[in-house]
């Protein structure tokens, strides 16, 4: 099956009634998690802004004797906001930082949350694909909860390490775009391919598929990741990601098992 037909098949699968029902779950669950996380962050932010101590010192000379006066003041809650917004420059900087940092973390957090949520639905989606198109292919799988958790932790730590190592690159125009996105793409690619491969095939078959089609899989996950950078797109398209990559793995697995059958017959 060529790539165009595979994409068309995946789109048709996505718009089937059952798959659309599956698509609602990541959206609802992810939005609830993001909603709760937002208010937790907002509460923590307000607490941090609750009190802000300002101190200044001034030394004067009186009759040749130095005198140091210390001025202490405390800004609270809305007073800080009023202070920042009372000047055009500080107002612009504060607004820019709030929207830029908030938007950045919301977008990236939404991708991580959606990828983790979709992992729980992957087996059901792949079973539906098998029923529709690949009834002759047995889904074996090689995953277990302990191994999956350890791998998730490993990939998450690697992602955080990459974010830290790339800090010098964040100040270089254009390069910083790649530096910002590469760590999260790494996590996205690892999780998506692992969820699907570990549900469908054996570990040995997974190694063969990745060896033969490494670049193809990277290009596909990169394309899906770029779609995820559209705000909230991943909440609606997460199931399509599983369908598209699932069809890809089923086709590759079918080729491997057919070849193995031919080899055994010729022996």
Backbone torsions as a table, in degrees:
resi	resn	phi	psi	omega
1	UNK	NA	126.7	-179.9
2	UNK	-77.0	169.7	-173.0
3	UNK	-66.5	-35.0	-180.0
4	UNK	-64.9	-46.1	178.7
5	UNK	-64.7	-35.5	178.9
6	UNK	-64.9	-41.1	178.3
7	UNK	-66.6	-43.4	179.4
8	UNK	-62.7	-42.6	177.9
9	UNK	-60.6	-42.6	-179.0
10	UNK	-65.4	-38.7	178.2
11	UNK	-65.3	-42.4	178.0
12	UNK	-63.4	-41.3	177.7
13	UNK	-61.7	-41.8	-177.6
14	UNK	-61.5	-38.3	-176.8
15	UNK	-88.2	9.8	172.6
16	UNK	-74.1	150.3	-176.2
17	UNK	-54.3	-42.9	-176.8
18	UNK	-67.9	-41.2	179.8
19	UNK	-67.3	-34.6	177.4
20	UNK	-66.3	-33.7	174.9
21	UNK	-64.8	-42.7	176.6
22	UNK	-60.7	-37.6	-175.8
23	UNK	-65.2	-26.9	-179.6
24	UNK	-71.2	-31.8	-175.7
25	UNK	-63.8	-50.0	178.0
26	UNK	-59.9	-36.7	179.9
27	UNK	-63.1	-50.4	-177.4
28	UNK	-65.1	-48.8	-177.0
29	UNK	-64.8	-44.4	-179.4
30	UNK	-63.9	-40.3	179.8
31	UNK	-66.0	-37.6	177.6
32	UNK	-64.2	-45.3	179.4
33	UNK	-62.4	-44.5	179.7
34	UNK	-65.1	-36.5	179.8
35	UNK	-64.0	-47.0	179.0
36	UNK	-64.4	-43.9	-178.9
37	UNK	-63.0	-38.1	179.4
38	UNK	-60.1	-46.9	-177.3
39	UNK	-71.4	-31.1	174.4
40	UNK	-65.3	-43.2	178.3
41	UNK	-66.5	-41.2	-179.9
42	UNK	-63.0	-41.5	178.8
43	UNK	-63.6	-42.4	179.0
44	UNK	-65.3	-38.1	179.4
45	UNK	-65.7	-40.8	178.2
46	UNK	-66.4	-37.9	177.0
47	UNK	-63.4	-40.3	-179.9
48	UNK	-65.4	-33.9	178.9
49	UNK	-87.5	0.3	-176.7
50	UNK	-57.7	-45.1	177.7
51	UNK	-136.2	141.8	-179.8
52	UNK	-144.6	111.4	-177.0
53	UNK	-85.2	133.3	177.0
54	UNK	-119.9	126.8	179.4
55	UNK	-129.6	142.3	175.1
56	UNK	-142.9	149.5	179.6
57	UNK	-123.7	148.1	178.8
58	UNK	-141.0	128.2	-178.8
59	UNK	-108.8	127.9	178.6
60	UNK	-125.4	158.9	178.8
61	UNK	-108.5	126.0	176.0
62	UNK	-127.0	115.0	-178.5
63	UNK	54.7	39.0	177.7
64	UNK	78.0	3.4	-179.2
65	UNK	-111.0	124.3	179.8
66	UNK	-72.2	136.9	175.1
67	UNK	-125.4	129.5	-179.8
68	UNK	-110.5	122.8	177.2
69	UNK	-107.7	134.5	179.0
70	UNK	-112.2	128.5	178.5
71	UNK	-109.7	124.0	179.2
72	UNK	-117.6	138.2	178.1
73	UNK	-144.6	154.1	-179.7
74	UNK	-127.8	123.2	175.2
75	UNK	-98.8	136.5	-178.0
76	UNK	-126.2	144.5	172.1
77	UNK	37.6	-113.8	-174.6
78	UNK	-65.3	-21.2	179.4
79	UNK	-62.2	-37.7	179.0
80	UNK	-65.5	-45.3	-179.6
81	UNK	-62.8	-42.9	178.5
82	UNK	-62.6	-38.0	178.2
83	UNK	-63.5	-45.1	-178.8
84	UNK	-67.7	-38.6	-175.0
85	UNK	-83.3	-5.9	-177.5
86	UNK	-78.6	-11.6	178.5
87	UNK	-122.7	140.2	-175.3
88	UNK	-59.8	-44.3	-176.1
89	UNK	-67.1	-51.2	-179.3
90	UNK	-64.5	-34.1	178.1
91	UNK	-63.7	-45.1	-179.8
92	UNK	-65.2	-44.4	-179.0
93	UNK	-63.5	-45.5	-178.9
94	UNK	-62.5	-44.5	179.9
95	UNK	-63.5	-44.3	180.0
96	UNK	-61.3	-46.1	-178.2
97	UNK	-65.0	-40.6	-179.3
98	UNK	-61.9	-48.6	-177.8
99	UNK	-72.5	-40.3	-177.8
100	UNK	-67.4	-52.0	-178.5
101	UNK	-68.1	-43.6	179.3
102	UNK	-62.3	-44.4	179.1
103	UNK	-64.8	-41.0	179.6
104	UNK	-60.5	-51.4	-177.6
105	UNK	-68.1	-36.6	179.3
106	UNK	-64.0	-44.9	-180.0
107	UNK	-62.6	-49.2	-176.6
108	UNK	-70.7	-36.0	177.9
109	UNK	-67.5	-36.5	179.8
110	UNK	-63.1	-36.7	178.3
111	UNK	-66.1	-46.0	-179.7
112	UNK	-62.8	-46.2	-178.6
113	UNK	-62.0	-46.9	-178.0
114	UNK	-63.7	-40.3	179.4
115	UNK	-63.7	-41.3	179.6
116	UNK	-69.6	-39.6	179.8
117	UNK	-66.3	-43.2	-176.7
118	UNK	-64.5	-24.0	178.7
119	UNK	-58.5	-32.3	-179.7
120	UNK	-74.5	-22.9	-178.8
121	UNK	-97.0	-11.1	-176.3
122	UNK	-55.0	-47.8	-179.8
123	UNK	-58.1	-41.2	-179.2
124	UNK	-66.6	-40.8	179.4
125	UNK	-65.1	-43.4	-178.4
126	UNK	-68.5	-34.2	176.1
127	UNK	-65.1	-36.7	177.0
128	UNK	-66.7	-39.9	176.5
129	UNK	-63.3	-43.1	178.8
130	UNK	-60.0	-42.6	179.9
131	UNK	-64.0	-36.9	-176.2
132	UNK	-79.0	-39.8	-169.2
133	UNK	-129.4	-23.4	-168.9
134	UNK	-130.5	48.8	-177.4
135	UNK	-64.7	-19.5	179.8
136	UNK	-85.2	-4.5	-178.0
137	UNK	-105.2	121.8	178.1
138	UNK	-80.8	131.7	175.2
139	UNK	-87.6	111.1	-176.2
140	UNK	-94.8	-61.1	177.9
141	UNK	79.0	155.6	179.8
142	UNK	-141.8	11.4	-174.4
143	UNK	-88.5	155.4	168.4
144	UNK	-143.3	160.5	-172.0
145	UNK	-60.1	-45.2	-177.5
146	UNK	-60.8	-47.5	-179.7
147	UNK	-63.8	-40.5	-179.2
148	UNK	-63.6	-43.7	-179.8
149	UNK	-63.9	-43.7	179.7
150	UNK	-62.2	-41.9	179.5
151	UNK	-66.8	-40.1	177.7
152	UNK	-60.5	-43.8	179.1
153	UNK	-63.7	-43.4	179.4
154	UNK	-60.3	-46.6	-178.6
155	UNK	-69.1	-35.9	178.7
156	UNK	-66.2	-42.4	178.4
157	UNK	-65.4	-39.4	176.7
158	UNK	-62.5	-41.8	178.2
159	UNK	-60.7	-45.7	179.5
160	UNK	-64.3	-38.8	177.7
161	UNK	-63.1	-41.8	178.6
162	UNK	-64.3	-41.1	176.1
163	UNK	-57.0	-41.1	-178.6
164	UNK	-71.2	-43.6	-177.6
165	UNK	-67.1	-28.7	-176.9
166	UNK	-86.9	3.8	-177.9
167	UNK	-51.5	-44.9	179.3
168	UNK	-60.2	-26.4	-177.7
169	UNK	-80.2	-15.6	-176.8
170	UNK	-67.6	-16.3	-177.1
171	UNK	-97.9	4.2	179.2
172	UNK	-103.6	117.6	-178.8
173	UNK	-54.8	143.1	-179.5
174	UNK	72.2	-49.6	177.4
175	UNK	-61.4	-34.8	-177.9
176	UNK	-65.5	-25.5	177.6
177	UNK	-63.9	-46.0	177.7
178	UNK	-66.9	-42.9	-178.2
179	UNK	-62.7	-37.1	178.3
180	UNK	-68.0	-39.5	-170.5
181	UNK	-92.0	-25.5	-175.8
182	UNK	-59.1	-46.0	-179.4
183	UNK	-59.0	-42.4	-179.0
184	UNK	-72.6	-35.0	175.6
185	UNK	-62.8	-39.9	177.6
186	UNK	-56.2	-48.4	179.9
187	UNK	-64.2	-43.9	179.8
188	UNK	-59.0	-49.6	-178.3
189	UNK	-62.2	-46.9	-178.0
190	UNK	-61.6	-47.2	-176.5
191	UNK	-67.4	-45.9	-176.8
192	UNK	-63.7	-47.9	-178.1
193	UNK	-68.7	-36.2	179.4
194	UNK	-66.8	-45.6	-179.4
195	UNK	-56.2	-42.7	-176.6
196	UNK	-77.0	-48.9	-177.3
197	UNK	-63.1	-43.2	-176.4
198	UNK	-71.4	-13.1	177.3
199	UNK	-92.9	-32.1	-173.2
200	UNK	-93.2	-50.2	-167.1
201	UNK	-119.8	177.1	175.2
202	UNK	-79.3	167.9	179.9
203	UNK	-64.6	-37.8	179.4
204	UNK	-65.3	-41.1	178.3
205	UNK	-66.3	-36.2	177.4
206	UNK	-62.6	-41.7	178.7
207	UNK	-62.1	-41.4	-179.9
208	UNK	-64.8	-44.9	-179.1
209	UNK	-61.8	-44.9	-178.7
210	UNK	-68.7	-31.6	178.3
211	UNK	-69.9	-41.7	-176.7
212	UNK	-79.8	-32.7	-170.7
213	UNK	-126.0	31.5	-175.9
214	UNK	-58.2	-49.1	-177.5
215	UNK	-66.8	-38.3	178.8
216	UNK	-62.7	-44.3	179.4
217	UNK	-64.9	-40.0	179.1
218	UNK	-63.9	-42.2	179.9
219	UNK	-63.8	-39.7	-179.6
220	UNK	-68.5	-46.1	179.3
221	UNK	-67.5	-31.9	176.4
222	UNK	-64.9	-43.9	178.0
223	UNK	-61.5	-42.8	178.5
224	UNK	-66.4	-37.5	178.4
225	UNK	-64.9	-41.2	179.5
226	UNK	-63.1	-35.5	175.0
227	UNK	-63.8	-36.2	-179.0
228	UNK	-64.8	-21.6	179.5
229	UNK	-73.4	-12.9	171.3
230	UNK	-73.8	121.4	-174.4
231	UNK	-49.0	125.9	175.5
232	UNK	69.7	1.4	-179.8
233	UNK	-62.8	-37.2	-175.9
234	UNK	-65.4	-26.9	178.9
235	UNK	-62.8	-32.8	-178.8
236	UNK	-94.0	-29.3	-171.4
237	UNK	-99.4	-1.7	-174.9
238	UNK	-57.3	-42.7	179.5
239	UNK	-64.4	-37.1	177.5
240	UNK	-61.5	-37.6	177.9
241	UNK	-57.1	-46.4	-179.4
242	UNK	-65.6	-41.6	179.6
243	UNK	-62.1	-48.1	-176.7
244	UNK	-64.2	-49.5	178.6
245	UNK	-69.9	-33.2	178.0
246	UNK	-63.9	-45.6	176.7
247	UNK	-60.7	-38.8	179.0
248	UNK	-61.5	-47.0	-178.9
249	UNK	-67.4	-38.7	179.2
250	UNK	-62.4	-42.5	179.8
251	UNK	-64.6	-44.8	179.1
252	UNK	-63.5	-41.7	-179.2
253	UNK	-66.4	-37.7	177.7
254	UNK	-61.1	-42.4	178.7
255	UNK	-63.2	-43.2	-178.7
256	UNK	-63.8	-46.2	-176.5
257	UNK	-71.2	-33.6	175.4
258	UNK	-65.6	-40.5	178.3
259	UNK	-66.1	-40.8	177.5
260	UNK	-63.1	-38.3	178.2
261	UNK	-65.3	-41.5	178.5
262	UNK	-64.1	-43.2	-179.3
263	UNK	-62.5	-40.6	180.0
264	UNK	-68.5	-35.5	-179.9
265	UNK	-67.7	-36.0	-178.4
266	UNK	-77.5	-15.3	-177.9
267	UNK	-74.3	NA	NA
